[in-house]
Amino acid sequence: MWTRTRTAAGVWNNNAVHMDSNPAVNAISAAGLPNGTLQIDVTVDGSGVWHRSRNTAGTWDSNAVKIDGNGSVFSTYTVGLNDNTIGVGTNVDLS
C-alpha cells in the first residue's frame, strides 16, 4: 500500500510513501479528522481489520494495530467525526 499527500495549496508530493507490503490486504478505507490526522483501516484476508494513523507532521505509525480479529471481514469503512474520533464499520462474509 502506498500513500501520497497533497498540500493545502494543491501541490502533490513528488514521492509516494510505502506503508505496507502485506499481499493479503484486500480492502482499504481512510478518513481525515479535523485535527489534521489521517486514519487508515485495512482488511487482511483471514486476519481481520488493522488500523494505522498519520500525525499532523506527516509521520505514519510504525506498526498497525489489529482492531477486529474476524477473518471473515472482506471490506471496511472509516468515518471521521467532528470530535476527532472515528467510526469503523465492516462487512462480513456470512456464507
CYANA upper distance limits for C-alpha pairs under 8 A (distance plus 0.5 A):
  1 MET  CA     18 HIS  CA      6.60
  1 MET  CA     19 MET  CA      6.04
  1 MET  CA     20 ASP  CA      5.45
  1 MET  CA     21 SER  CA      6.66
  2 TRP  CA     16 ALA  CA      6.56
  2 TRP  CA     17 VAL  CA      5.93
  2 TRP  CA     18 HIS  CA      5.03
  2 TRP  CA     19 MET  CA      6.11
  2 TRP  CA     20 ASP  CA      7.72
  3 THR  CA     16 ALA  CA      5.85
  3 THR  CA     17 VAL  CA      5.71
  3 THR  CA     18 HIS  CA      7.17
  3 THR  CA     19 MET  CA      7.60
  4 ARG  CA     12 TRP  CA      7.67
  4 ARG  CA     13 ASN  CA      6.79
  4 ARG  CA     15 ASN  CA      7.35
  4 ARG  CA     16 ALA  CA      5.05
  4 ARG  CA     17 VAL  CA      6.77
  5 THR  CA     12 TRP  CA      6.38
  5 THR  CA     13 ASN  CA      6.25
  5 THR  CA     16 ALA  CA      8.25
  6 ARG  CA     10 GLY  CA      6.33
  6 ARG  CA     11 VAL  CA      5.80
  6 ARG  CA     12 TRP  CA      4.66
  6 ARG  CA     13 ASN  CA      6.57
  7 THR  CA     11 VAL  CA      5.78
  7 THR  CA     12 TRP  CA      6.96
  7 THR  CA     13 ASN  CA      8.38
 19 MET  CA     60 TRP  CA      8.43
 24 ALA  CA     44 VAL  CA      5.83
 24 ALA  CA     45 ASP  CA      5.89
 25 VAL  CA     42 VAL  CA      6.99
 25 VAL  CA     43 THR  CA      6.20
 25 VAL  CA     44 VAL  CA      4.89
 25 VAL  CA     45 ASP  CA      6.88
 26 ASN  CA     42 VAL  CA      7.96
 26 ASN  CA     43 THR  CA      6.30
 26 ASN  CA     44 VAL  CA      6.43
 26 ASN  CA     45 ASP  CA      7.03
 26 ASN  CA     74 PHE  CA      7.73
 26 ASN  CA     75 SER  CA      8.12
 27 ALA  CA     42 VAL  CA      6.09
 27 ALA  CA     43 THR  CA      5.53
 27 ALA  CA     44 VAL  CA      7.89
 27 ALA  CA     74 PHE  CA      7.50
 27 ALA  CA     75 SER  CA      5.90
 27 ALA  CA     76 THR  CA      7.40
 28 ILE  CA     40 ILE  CA      7.58
 28 ILE  CA     41 ASP  CA      6.32
 28 ILE  CA     42 VAL  CA      4.96
 28 ILE  CA     43 THR  CA      6.93
 28 ILE  CA     75 SER  CA      7.93
 28 ILE  CA     76 THR  CA      7.41
 28 ILE  CA     77 TYR  CA      8.37
 29 SER  CA     40 ILE  CA      6.27
 29 SER  CA     41 ASP  CA      5.81
 29 SER  CA     42 VAL  CA      6.93
 29 SER  CA     76 THR  CA      6.71
 29 SER  CA     77 TYR  CA      5.75
 29 SER  CA     78 THR  CA      6.17
 30 ALA  CA     38 LEU  CA      7.60
 30 ALA  CA     39 GLN  CA      6.00
 30 ALA  CA     40 ILE  CA      4.85
 30 ALA  CA     41 ASP  CA      6.76
 30 ALA  CA     77 TYR  CA      7.84
 30 ALA  CA     78 THR  CA      6.08
 30 ALA  CA     79 VAL  CA      8.11
 31 ALA  CA     38 LEU  CA      6.38
 31 ALA  CA     39 GLN  CA      5.76
 31 ALA  CA     40 ILE  CA      7.15
 31 ALA  CA     78 THR  CA      6.26
 31 ALA  CA     79 VAL  CA      6.15
 31 ALA  CA     80 GLY  CA      5.78
 31 ALA  CA     86 ILE  CA      8.38
 32 GLY  CA     36 GLY  CA      7.20
 32 GLY  CA     37 THR  CA      6.45
 32 GLY  CA     38 LEU  CA      5.00
 32 GLY  CA     39 GLN  CA      6.73
 32 GLY  CA     80 GLY  CA      6.53
 33 LEU  CA     37 THR  CA      6.01
 33 LEU  CA     38 LEU  CA      6.81
 33 LEU  CA     39 GLN  CA      8.23
 33 LEU  CA     80 GLY  CA      5.82
 33 LEU  CA     81 LEU  CA      7.28
 33 LEU  CA     82 ASN  CA      7.77
 33 LEU  CA     84 ASN  CA      6.02
 33 LEU  CA     85 THR  CA      8.18
 34 PRO  CA     81 LEU  CA      8.43
 34 PRO  CA     82 ASN  CA      6.89
 34 PRO  CA     83 ASP  CA      8.27
 34 PRO  CA     84 ASN  CA      6.68
 35 ASN  CA     56 THR  CA      8.22
 35 ASN  CA     84 ASN  CA      6.98
 36 GLY  CA     55 ASN  CA      7.67
 36 GLY  CA     56 THR  CA      5.84
 37 THR  CA     53 SER  CA      7.41
 37 THR  CA     54 ARG  CA      6.06
 37 THR  CA     55 ASN  CA      5.33
 37 THR  CA     56 THR  CA      5.85
 38 LEU  CA     53 SER  CA      6.00
 38 LEU  CA     54 ARG  CA      5.57
 38 LEU  CA     55 ASN  CA      7.34
 39 GLN  CA     51 HIS  CA      7.81
 39 GLN  CA     52 ARG  CA      6.61
 39 GLN  CA     53 SER  CA      4.93
 39 GLN  CA     54 ARG  CA      7.08
 39 GLN  CA     78 THR  CA      8.30
 40 ILE  CA     51 HIS  CA      6.28
 40 ILE  CA     52 ARG  CA      5.86
 40 ILE  CA     53 SER  CA      6.47
 40 ILE  CA     78 THR  CA      7.97
 41 ASP  CA     49 VAL  CA      7.04
 41 ASP  CA     50 TRP  CA      6.03
 41 ASP  CA     51 HIS  CA      4.99
 41 ASP  CA     52 ARG  CA      6.99
 41 ASP  CA     76 THR  CA      7.70
 41 ASP  CA     77 TYR  CA      8.15
 41 ASP  CA     78 THR  CA      7.42
 41 ASP  CA     88 VAL  CA      8.49
 42 VAL  CA     49 VAL  CA      6.05
 42 VAL  CA     50 TRP  CA      5.81
 42 VAL  CA     51 HIS  CA      7.07
 42 VAL  CA     76 THR  CA      7.68
 43 THR  CA     47 SER  CA      8.22
 43 THR  CA     48 GLY  CA      6.21
 43 THR  CA     49 VAL  CA      5.10
 43 THR  CA     50 TRP  CA      7.04
 43 THR  CA     73 VAL  CA      7.32
 43 THR  CA     74 PHE  CA      6.84
 43 THR  CA     75 SER  CA      6.48
 43 THR  CA     76 THR  CA      7.16
 44 VAL  CA     48 GLY  CA      5.98
 44 VAL  CA     49 VAL  CA      6.75
 44 VAL  CA     50 TRP  CA      8.04
 44 VAL  CA     71 GLY  CA      8.22
 44 VAL  CA     74 PHE  CA      8.34
 45 ASP  CA     71 GLY  CA      6.93
 45 ASP  CA     72 SER  CA      8.08
 45 ASP  CA     73 VAL  CA      8.10
 45 ASP  CA     74 PHE  CA      7.61
 46 GLY  CA     70 ASN  CA      8.02
 46 GLY  CA     71 GLY  CA      4.37
 46 GLY  CA     72 SER  CA      6.77
 46 GLY  CA     73 VAL  CA      8.30
 47 SER  CA     69 GLY  CA      6.38
 47 SER  CA     70 ASN  CA      6.98
 47 SER  CA     71 GLY  CA      4.98
 47 SER  CA     72 SER  CA      8.44
 48 GLY  CA     66 LYS  CA      7.85
 48 GLY  CA     67 ILE  CA      8.24
 48 GLY  CA     68 ASP  CA      5.79
 48 GLY  CA     69 GLY  CA      4.99
 48 GLY  CA     70 ASN  CA      5.26
 48 GLY  CA     71 GLY  CA      5.16
 48 GLY  CA     72 SER  CA      7.56
 48 GLY  CA     73 VAL  CA      6.35
 49 VAL  CA     66 LYS  CA      6.41
 49 VAL  CA     67 ILE  CA      6.23
 49 VAL  CA     68 ASP  CA      5.45
 49 VAL  CA     69 GLY  CA      7.08
 49 VAL  CA     70 ASN  CA      8.15
 49 VAL  CA     73 VAL  CA      7.95
 49 VAL  CA     76 THR  CA      8.21
 50 TRP  CA     64 ALA  CA      6.32
 50 TRP  CA     65 VAL  CA      5.83
 50 TRP  CA     66 LYS  CA      4.80
 50 TRP  CA     67 ILE  CA      6.13
 50 TRP  CA     68 ASP  CA      7.59
 51 HIS  CA     64 ALA  CA      5.75
 51 HIS  CA     65 VAL  CA      5.66
 51 HIS  CA     66 LYS  CA      6.82
 51 HIS  CA     67 ILE  CA      7.10
 52 ARG  CA     60 TRP  CA      7.69
 52 ARG  CA     61 ASP  CA      6.39
 52 ARG  CA     63 ASN  CA      7.53
 52 ARG  CA     64 ALA  CA      5.36
 52 ARG  CA     65 VAL  CA      7.11
 53 SER  CA     60 TRP  CA      6.25
 53 SER  CA     61 ASP  CA      6.24
 54 ARG  CA     58 GLY  CA      6.28
 54 ARG  CA     59 THR  CA      5.82
 54 ARG  CA     60 TRP  CA      4.67
 54 ARG  CA     61 ASP  CA      6.79
 55 ASN  CA     59 THR  CA      6.05
 55 ASN  CA     60 TRP  CA      7.04
 72 SER  CA     92 VAL  CA      5.87
 72 SER  CA     93 ASP  CA      5.95
 72 SER  CA     94 LEU  CA      8.16
 73 VAL  CA     90 THR  CA      6.85
 73 VAL  CA     91 ASN  CA      6.12
 73 VAL  CA     92 VAL  CA      4.76
 73 VAL  CA     93 ASP  CA      6.87
 74 PHE  CA     90 THR  CA      8.08
 74 PHE  CA     91 ASN  CA      6.49
 74 PHE  CA     92 VAL  CA      6.34
 74 PHE  CA     93 ASP  CA      7.28
 75 SER  CA     90 THR  CA      6.28
 75 SER  CA     91 ASN  CA      5.84
 75 SER  CA     92 VAL  CA      7.91
 76 THR  CA     88 VAL  CA      7.42
 76 THR  CA     89 GLY  CA      6.03
 76 THR  CA     90 THR  CA      4.78
 76 THR  CA     91 ASN  CA      6.72
 77 TYR  CA     88 VAL  CA      6.13
 77 TYR  CA     89 GLY  CA      5.69
 77 TYR  CA     90 THR  CA      6.89
 78 THR  CA     86 ILE  CA      7.22
 78 THR  CA     87 GLY  CA      6.23
 78 THR  CA     88 VAL  CA      5.06
 78 THR  CA     89 GLY  CA      7.07
 79 VAL  CA     86 ILE  CA      5.94
 79 VAL  CA     87 GLY  CA      5.54
 79 VAL  CA     88 VAL  CA      6.90
 80 GLY  CA     84 ASN  CA      7.17
 80 GLY  CA     85 THR  CA      6.73
 80 GLY  CA     86 ILE  CA      5.11
 80 GLY  CA     87 GLY  CA      7.11
 81 LEU  CA     85 THR  CA      5.95
 81 LEU  CA     86 ILE  CA      6.21
 81 LEU  CA     87 GLY  CA      8.05
